[in-house]
């Protein structure tokens, strides 16, 4: 799984904690035949599942994890049997003998409060309806009686009955799609051939088209998209085949599944999730070619694909071995980016993560990679760094051999960190106990070791620290040092970093040269470091409104509008019609500025207000809605419809969006008269919204 990023490199650190599910090690579940029918209008799942299992030791009962389900039938070997439904599990109390094989068939109904998300079914907008799942960790059992224990791996064959003629996507190969005339429904049959943990079972239903490509090794790859996004397919999935072919070659073990599918969905909880052979990712990565510069899917694409080996083929034994998933996926994603964007990109990215890790651990928050309660920064970035150093320690050939032996030895099984280290020690002939202590068990991040490694590997990073050492403690030398070095610098990433660090200390003449001569990323850094745009630099900054970067346009539009009030109408005219990133960053800013610029398009202000207000509706992505709420709050422009949308958003399934909306509502309620406005809406709200207001208002 990949935690969500927003443009350009802001990380929402999502901390994942795994509890240990109950283990059922005397029984081996082998195969599941699943039939699921979602009823979106009722937000429920009607299903049947038949499990085949083998008894490994005498046991008095068997169970399946099943949250808040109702069972109309439970059959053991095709005969009705008694069972207990605890609300958390369904249990069959029978004596099962070693060596026996049985089947267990269950008919059930589930009303999942999580894990299955029904979007767009009641917003009045045709064609944007979706259903998708997110079972990471141990949550598939909210819609399918299954096994939360990730050490239990079995083959799933998945069938879906759906009355809507929308595409259904799931794990495995689509074996058949039938039209059932008697029920006017569609039956989709997906076949899996290899075992996997239950948390990796997934399905997506919605209005999708697809593009088919093929890896160099012949693996079918299906790239899904909504029809409205047909012109964004290429930039969204840019480099996908190169990523796939690179990872297969670099890892040295063939892709282990029948095919690979990628599906963007609305309001996904994270950046992406590596369901076996069927990655789900946030549709905020569905971008045009300009947005590709600011925020693209390349890293998440590579990260989730790497998980098909590290996490799906070989799965951690338990939470303290989570490095084997996220650290490895992060590392191989960085290698894929290095193959696409070059070594400079790779090493500067490592420097950025090293500094973040050092700041985190320097504040006393450092975490060991063996800590099952560690956060994303540790598992992802410190985990990737551990592999960077391990590869340097054992050498390229031994590292690749160890990786291949590890994946082969534990294919379709579970593994631990000690088992991985043992494979590396065998491949290299080295004792790696000191590596384990420093990189896996210590909570502190060894920044000096990381910096030394980076300076050795990358000349532009070495130059950066050399320049920084000259300037540190002598701020008056910034202009002299940079002016003397600038023409010899060939790395845009180095120049970008130097401008971010020292741009506020550079004279106008130097910055003017940057705006006129340097690349997009360096110009962007220069614009962002200006506390106030000097009059002499106004023409140079105005030119940045033409840059192919929505982040630059957003930033520059606001700065120019703020610093040069007499030219506001000109800036608004120049940027009218630009939408921006998938979160509509430019358009939402533009609408807000157009509304509060007194003499701009007076006759259209009501239209602009209606458009800005409409973006708070549930039909839009939560990132769009949050920006719209924030802008409306800032200018004091909530009306009844946007207030109802805000109250609805306070119960949204994405936690950080819900939390932000609750804070906005709380701030709104503090202002005089606003409590009465909210209470007046009470009768027009749904039951969940009224319950939240009752709690918030202390009723």
PyMOL commands that set and color helices and strands:
alter all, ss='L'
color gray80, all
select helices_A, chain A and resi 40-42+140-142+198-200+227-236+240-251+283-285+289-294+298-306+319-321+323-341+343-365+376-394+396-409+417-428+433-441+447-457+459-471+475-488+492-505+508-517+520-529+535-546+550-563+565-575+585-596+602-614+622-634+640-649+655-670+674-680+682-684+687-697
alter helices_A, ss='H'
color red, helices_A
select strands_A, chain A and resi 5-6+10-11+27-39+44-55+59-65+69-76+79-80+84-85+89-96+101-110+116-119+130-133+153-162+167-170+173-180+185-191+196-197+203-206+209-214+220-225+259-265+272-273+278-282+314-316+413-415
alter strands_A, ss='S'
color yellow, strands_A
deselect
rebuild
show_as cartoon
